[in-house]
Amino acid sequence: MNDLAGRLLEQAPVYRLWQAPFADQKFAPVLAHNQMERVRRVLDVGCGPGTNAKYFAQTEYLGVDINPDYIQDARQRYRREFVACDVRTYRPPASARFDFVLVNSFLHHLNDTEVESILLHLNTLLSADGHVHILELVMPSQASISRLLARWDRGRYARPLAEWQHIFSTIFKPVLFQPYPLTGLGLTLWNMIYFKGTARP
């Protein structure tokens, strides 16, 4: 993706418009594999302008993003708790850990060292019965529309499926590893992975 498009997507209204057609389809595996009514406390990492907040209307929710413009927009739109910070600096008391940590399409913007440090920190924020839920962009191995779109994405680190599996499973105990497509006009536009896992000691 060129620099101009990347800068435009840093603006909350543009980002929301870009995400809107695919947000529900992207989140569908989470809804399919979890009893959302039992969720108690959510940490939404890299929450952007609050795109995921609507799925957690009935539970305690905290969205964290390093972009202050996204956070300001999210606060105005959703009236929930949002914090502008690097999630690695966020340290709640042990009594306030999260049973649902969501990382939605964030890690493909980060290099391996950054991904590892964030996931290791998130491992410490999970409650004893909590799960991490990661939705990520997969780089397909063969030439296709989805491979082209992954290369055009402003995130420079879309990874092959096996690489995501290794990263996630090294830090968390796997519960579910499910590839799925995002489609439009009858075509697979993006390949995604949904990972659900628990904390390692």
C-alpha positions in Angstrom: 0.0 0.0 0.0 1.4 3.4 -0.9 2.3 6.0 1.8 -0.8 8.2 0.9 -3.2 5.4 1.5 -1.4 4.5 4.7 -1.7 8.0 6.0 -5.4 8.1 5.1 -6.1 5.0 7.1 -4.5 6.6 10.1 -7.6 8.9 10.1 -10.4 7.2 12.2 -13.3 8.0 9.8 -11.4 6.5 6.8 -10.3 3.5 8.8 -13.9 2.8 9.9 -15.2 3.1 6.3 -12.5 0.7 5.1 -13.3 -1.9 7.8 -17.1 -1.7 7.8 -17.9 -4.1 4.9 -15.8 -6.9 6.4 -15.9 -6.4 10.2 -18.7 -8.8 10.9 -17.3 -11.5 8.6 -13.9 -11.1 10.1 -15.3 -11.5 13.7 -17.6 -14.4 12.8 -15.3 -17.2 14.0 -15.0 -15.6 17.5 -18.8 -15.5 17.8 -19.1 -19.1 16.5 -16.7 -20.6 19.0 -17.4 -18.7 22.2 -20.3 -18.1 24.6 -20.1 -14.3 24.5 -22.7 -13.9 27.3 -20.2 -15.5 29.7 -17.4 -13.1 28.9 -16.6 -10.9 32.0 -13.7 -8.6 31.2 -12.3 -7.8 27.7 -9.0 -6.3 26.7 -9.1 -5.2 23.0 -5.5 -4.7 21.9 -4.8 -2.5 18.9 -8.5 -1.5 19.1 -8.3 1.3 16.5 -11.4 3.5 16.5 -13.4 1.0 18.5 -14.3 -1.3 15.7 -14.8 -4.3 18.0 -16.6 -2.6 20.9 -20.1 -3.4 19.5 -19.5 -7.1 20.1 -19.0 -6.5 23.9 -21.9 -4.2 24.8 -22.9 -6.3 27.8 -19.5 -6.7 29.5 -16.6 -4.8 31.0 -14.4 -3.6 28.1 -11.1 -1.8 27.7 -9.7 -0.8 24.3 -6.0 0.0 23.9 -4.3 1.6 20.9 -1.2 3.6 20.4 -2.9 6.0 18.0 -4.5 8.9 20.1 -6.7 10.0 17.2 -8.3 6.5 17.0 -8.8 6.5 20.8 -10.4 10.0 20.8 -12.8 8.9 18.0 -13.6 5.6 19.9 -14.4 7.4 23.1 -16.8 9.8 21.3 -18.6 7.1 19.4 -18.9 4.3 22.0 -18.6 5.9 25.5 -16.5 2.9 26.7 -13.1 2.8 28.3 -10.3 3.4 25.8 -6.6 4.2 26.6 -4.0 5.5 24.2 -0.8 3.6 25.0 1.6 0.8 24.1 -0.1 -2.2 25.6 3.2 -3.4 26.9 3.1 -0.5 29.4 -0.3 -1.5 30.7 -0.1 -3.4 34.0 -3.4 -4.0 35.9 -3.5 -5.5 39.3 -3.7 -9.3 39.4 -7.3 -9.1 40.5 -8.2 -7.2 37.3 -6.9 -9.6 34.7 -8.9 -10.3 31.6 -10.7 -13.5 30.7 -11.0 -12.3 27.0 -8.0 -10.7 25.3 -8.6 -9.8 21.7 -6.0 -9.0 19.1 -7.7 -8.3 15.8 -5.6 -7.7 12.7 -2.8 -5.9 14.6 0.2 -8.2 14.6 0.9 -8.1 10.9 2.0 -4.5 11.4 4.8 -5.6 13.7 8.2 -7.4 13.3 9.0 -10.6 15.1 10.6 -9.0 18.1 7.6 -6.7 18.6 5.1 -9.5 18.2 6.9 -11.7 20.7 7.2 -8.9 23.3 3.5 -8.0 23.0 2.2 -11.6 23.2 4.5 -12.4 26.1 3.0 -9.4 28.0 -0.5 -10.4 27.1 0.2 -13.9 28.5 0.6 -12.2 31.9 -2.7 -10.3 31.6 -4.9 -13.3 31.2 -7.0 -14.6 34.1 -6.6 -18.2 35.2 -9.6 -19.2 33.1 -9.0 -16.6 30.3 -8.3 -17.0 26.6 -6.5 -14.9 24.0 -8.3 -14.5 20.7 -6.2 -13.6 17.7 -7.4 -12.7 14.2 -4.7 -12.2 11.7 -3.9 -11.8 8.0 -2.3 -14.8 6.3 0.2 -14.5 3.4 -0.9 -17.2 0.9 1.8 -19.3 -0.6 0.5 -19.2 -4.1 -0.3 -16.4 -6.5 -3.8 -15.2 -6.1 -5.9 -12.1 -5.5 -5.6 -12.7 -1.7 -1.8 -12.8 -1.9 -1.8 -9.6 -3.9 -4.1 -7.8 -1.4 -1.9 -9.1 1.5 1.1 -7.6 -0.2 -0.7 -4.3 -0.7 -1.8 -4.1 3.0 -0.2 -1.3 5.0 1.0 -4.0 7.5 4.4 -5.2 6.2 4.4 -8.5 8.1 1.6 -10.7 6.9 3.0 -14.2 7.6 2.4 -17.7 6.2 0.0 -19.9 8.1 2.7 -22.1 9.6 4.6 -19.1 10.8 1.6 -17.7 12.7 0.9 -21.1 14.2 4.5 -21.4 15.5 4.4 -17.9 17.0 1.1 -18.3 18.7 1.7 -21.8 19.9 5.1 -21.0 21.4 3.6 -18.4 23.7 0.1 -19.7 24.4 -1.4 -23.2 24.8 -3.5 -23.7 21.6 -7.3 -24.3 21.9 -8.2 -23.6 18.3 -6.4 -22.7 15.1 -8.8 -22.1 12.3 -8.0 -20.7 8.9 -10.9 -18.9 7.1 -11.5 -16.6 4.1 -12.8 -13.1 3.9 -14.9 -13.0 0.7 -16.5 -10.5 -1.6 -18.2 -10.8 -5.0 -17.8 -14.5 -4.7 -14.0 -14.3 -4.4 -11.6 -14.9 -1.5 -10.1 -11.5 -0.9 -8.1 -12.2 2.2 -7.0 -15.3 4.0 -7.3 -15.1 7.8 -6.5 -17.2 10.9 -8.4 -17.4 14.1 -6.3 -18.6 17.1 -7.7 -19.2 20.6 -5.4 -20.1 23.4 -4.7 -20.1 27.1 -1.8 -18.7 29.1 1.3 -20.6 29.7 2.9 -20.5 33.2 
